[in-house]
């Protein structure tokens, strides 16, 4: 079982705040929701937090109304800042966010 996955354009997570009593899956379609999930410990563990941040960036790209690369980069930077502030010392989160930004900035 995956604790975090991308499914049908959404981020699906096990709500780890409900464990071990209940197994609850939550779905998010906005990066702000993912940020809140990270902040409120719905998702736990360094690798899962890093993946969640990267998936949050994918949601930000989906949410964007940008018509140019420059504009989508601005939207992604804004999302990156929101996501990073949820756990500023989380190394895996920072790595995931920076990896996505690197790919976006290098894309044609």
Buried (B, 14 or more C-beta within 10 A) or exposed (E): EEBBBBEEEBBBBBBBBEEEEEEEEBEBEBBBBBBBBBBEEBBBEEEBBBBBBBBBBBBBBEBBEBEEEEEBBEBBBEBBEBBBEBBEEBEBBBBBBBBBBEEBEEEE
